[in-house]
């Protein structure tokens, strides 16, 4: 993932930032590292929103972010994400 970021993002492939962060967030979530997952998934959702990718089927990070937040005890914030 790091190599993809270094090699591709400087060339203007903006969607990679969204998908890379979403993939790293899902990986961290599945490993139980909630703090790291929340950081990556927040970045993915923010980047998707900034790029106009509001459809949850295009970048499915909101559900993962809500799960990470809920499991971390931030249930109210998780509800706002959904």
ChimeraX attribute file (.defattr): number of C-alpha atoms within 10 A of each C-alpha:
attribute: neighborCount
match mode: 1-to-1
recipient: residues
	/A:1	11
	/A:2	7
	/A:3	8
	/A:4	11
	/A:5	14
	/A:6	10
	/A:7	11
	/A:8	13
	/A:9	14
	/A:10	9
	/A:11	9
	/A:12	8
	/A:13	11
	/A:14	14
	/A:15	15
	/A:16	17
	/A:17	17
	/A:18	23
	/A:19	20
	/A:20	19
	/A:21	22
	/A:22	29
	/A:23	18
	/A:24	18
	/A:25	28
	/A:26	23
	/A:27	15
	/A:28	20
	/A:29	22
	/A:30	13
	/A:31	10
	/A:32	14
	/A:33	15
	/A:34	21
	/A:35	15
	/A:36	17
	/A:37	27
	/A:38	23
	/A:39	17
	/A:40	25
	/A:41	31
	/A:42	21
	/A:43	19
	/A:44	28
	/A:45	24
	/A:46	14
	/A:47	20
	/A:48	24
	/A:49	14
	/A:50	11
	/A:51	12
	/A:52	9
	/A:53	16
	/A:54	14
	/A:55	10
	/A:56	12
	/A:57	9
	/A:58	10
	/A:59	17
	/A:60	18
	/A:61	26
	/A:62	20
	/A:63	14
	/A:64	21
	/A:65	28
	/A:66	23
	/A:67	22
	/A:68	28
	/A:69	21
	/A:70	16
	/A:71	14
	/A:72	15
	/A:73	11
	/A:74	13
	/A:75	15
	/A:76	11
	/A:77	13
	/A:78	20
	/A:79	12
	/A:80	8
	/A:81	17
	/A:82	10
